Amino acid sequence: MQSTTFRYDTSEDMGKLFDLEAEGYFYSRLQNPTNDTVAAKICALEAGSAAMLTSSGQAANFMALFNIAGAGDHIVASSSIYGGTFNLIGTTMKRMGVDVTFLSPDSTYEEIRAAIRPNTKAVFGETIANPALTVLDIETWAKAAHDGGVPLVIDNTFATPVLCRPIEHGADIVTHSTTKYMDGHGASIGGAIIDSGNFDWTQNDRFPGLTTPDESYHGVVYTEKFGQGGAYITKATSQLMRDLGCVQSPQNAFYINLGLESLHLRMKRHSETALAVAQFLDSHPKVEAVQYAGLPGDKYHALAEKYLPDGCCGVVSFEIKGGRAAAERVMKALKTAAIETHVADARSCCLHPASATHRQMTDEQLTECGISPSMIRFSCGLEDAQDLIDDLAQALEQA
Ligand SMILES: *Cc1c(COP(=O)(O)O)cnc(C)c1O
């Protein structure tokens, strides 16, 4: 609803809302009927208990973690995550006093368990990581987090609930950049947070923000008043959203809703096309290596069979023989895929990190952070698979 404001019959009615005694809307910085409708859809898709929209995926991950971790606390995170989230946790949240330990996504139960300290408040990872395309063993990460007394937060942006529902594998909180496949048409930036309602915040004394009175909200105790299924999202809305204001525009929520209506069809198509493209690249003499968990030879294929039985999304990455210069020639020759930082969209797009997002790095520095100088990230859109393959074939001739 395109409105900042809502009106009441009496001051008493409004007072009940402010006391969190009655349900309703008071100001679009906290909640809006359109946003709540779209959040409820995403909540149902992820099989959660409560959900909210945020202004971006960055805001979703920040609020999901900051809702339970503050100064003096600690987070354990997979190192194979989106660069923006890596900076958020490793630099900006560190400045706020939240410490972090980054672990390999391939860590064992024992390694994850050992990283959890008495002040750890959450464990974090991505189902299919952007851009490395690693697949997380969610059940192992969830068990280690739970045995350490903390929730597992999973960014499910690339998989979407069509391909994987992390809550069914033990994740407690799920986040999204809805900017990617959920929107799917490059129309609007947005994020979402979904609570499973499965984590018992009262099991230890690590989460006083949820289990003791919130003095900024008339001393409400979120777990007592809203129960296990509602406490986390109610606190994030009535406290963090109230104070930080990173709310999603209702107009953007409307666009995301349009995207959600075709999400199940698009994810199937993106995944089928990407598998065909990955197979083509894998057998091409000018291609050095292909990363796509749908390929039987991929390091993450076994995990993909378990967690992503219906497809591995539309994003493929590959390395070209001949290094940085060869990759630049291929990028120049591609006709169907636009050169963009964006991924996960109806239109194919591609990125050569070494000459774009990571261009200040030397070949040695790139290799150190796991990016080959000749690596291209190719996000398969909804075009005909054969058209994309024909285009790649002619572009590879230039390599
Ligand atoms: C893009 C992205 C984000 C950040 O989302 P924005 O909507 O751009 O703020 C977070 N996580 C993943 C996995 C992403 O791909």
The ligand as an SDF file (V2000), in Angstrom:
LIG
                    3D

 15 15  0  0  0  0  0  0  0  0999 V2000
   23.2660   -9.9130   -3.9470 C   0  0  0  0  0  0  0  0  0  0  0  0
   23.4010  -10.7350   -2.7320 C   0  0  0  0  0  0  0  0  0  0  0  0
   23.2950  -10.1670   -1.4530 C   0  0  0  0  0  0  0  0  0  0  0  0
   23.0710   -8.6830   -1.2430 C   0  0  0  0  0  0  0  0  0  0  0  0
   21.8260   -8.3470   -1.7090 O   0  0  0  0  0  0  0  0  0  0  0  0
   21.3870   -6.8520   -2.1740 P   0  0  0  0  0  0  0  0  0  0  0  0
   19.9500   -7.0240   -2.4470 O   0  0  0  0  0  0  0  0  0  0  0  0
   22.2260   -6.5260   -3.3790 O   0  0  0  0  0  0  0  0  0  0  0  0
   21.6800   -5.9480   -1.0290 O   0  0  0  0  0  0  0  0  0  0  0  0
   23.3810  -11.0090   -0.3570 C   0  0  0  0  0  0  0  0  0  0  0  0
   23.5900  -12.3260   -0.4980 N   0  0  0  0  0  0  0  0  0  0  0  0
   23.7210  -12.9110   -1.7200 C   0  0  0  0  0  0  0  0  0  0  0  0
   23.9560  -14.3650   -1.8130 C   0  0  0  0  0  0  0  0  0  0  0  0
   23.6300  -12.1370   -2.8690 C   0  0  0  0  0  0  0  0  0  0  0  0
   23.7600  -12.7220   -4.0790 O   0  0  0  0  0  0  0  0  0  0  0  0
  1  2  1  0
  2  3  1  0
  2 14  2  0
  3  4  1  0
  3 10  2  0
  4  5  1  0
  5  6  1  0
  6  7  2  0
  6  8  1  0
  6  9  1  0
 10 11  1  0
 11 12  2  0
 12 13  1  0
 12 14  1  0
 14 15  1  0
M  END
$$$$
